[in-house]
Amino acid sequence: MECDTAAKVVEAENITMAEENANRKEKEATPRRMSEEYRKPNVTEQHKKLKAELEENATVFEGIPSASEQGKVVENFMEQLNANVKSEVDYSHFEILEKGLGKDLIMVGRFNVPLRLAPIAHRIYDIYGDITASSTQSDCAAKPSYILFCAAIKEMDDLKLDQVNETKILLWRDAINNAHNLQFGVGFAIKHLKRIARAYIGFKAMKRKSNTKDMPNNKDGFVEDCFREDKYFLGKPLSIGLFH
């Protein structure tokens, strides 16, 4: 009897412990599930959808017959350019970072950067100083965003107006926004990217032989400004004016 009673007590204790463990695991799993859901906000899906739409449409104005439709596409593009959506950008989006990322590093400011990025990093540092100085992030947390930012500026230095599209410009926006959100001093790059975007719109309008009369929503001379920027950047590296 005593053995039977003891066995039942042990069995009951085991069941209780198993239930407690199960409850504890469920409680621990719940925050993780909530956290995973939180890390996937609608704005990220919206961002992916936008990129897909832009890639499908290829370029502003092309294949769009009416002036009103052109205006909607341009308005949507500029809204997205100004949006600070959750970024999906990473090293794989930049060809310059695909090889030699951890080789031949050179110290620029507080970070070691790949040799191919060093000239741009030095130009940024010489003109604008240490853009990471106001950030409270640790070096480990800040370095990836710094590398991505330098890669975006390097692409601007390598490419011309006829070599980019909306997807590329939005990718640069993401890299710049990443740095901005870490309190890097990148206001100069935000301003310059908006100039590039206006030049791109003007370039596509000229290619399509549109003019200011064809395009709606010419608020505060926006369209004329696009044509001016087109002339400024046309045939030149998109970094022109950034280091003056």
TATARA-V652656 format. One record per helix or strand of 3 or more residues. SS is the DSSP state (hx for helix, st for strand). FROM is the first residue (numbers start at 0). LEN is the number of residues. If there is no record, write none. Layout:
ss=SS from=FROM len=LEN
ss=SS from=FROM len=LEN
This chain:
ss=hx from=1 len=37
ss=hx from=41 len=16
ss=hx from=66 len=16
ss=hx from=90 len=3
ss=hx from=94 len=3
ss=st from=104 len=4
ss=st from=110 len=4
ss=hx from=114 len=14
ss=hx from=138 len=20
ss=hx from=160 len=3
ss=hx from=165 len=16
ss=hx from=186 len=21
ss=hx from=218 len=15
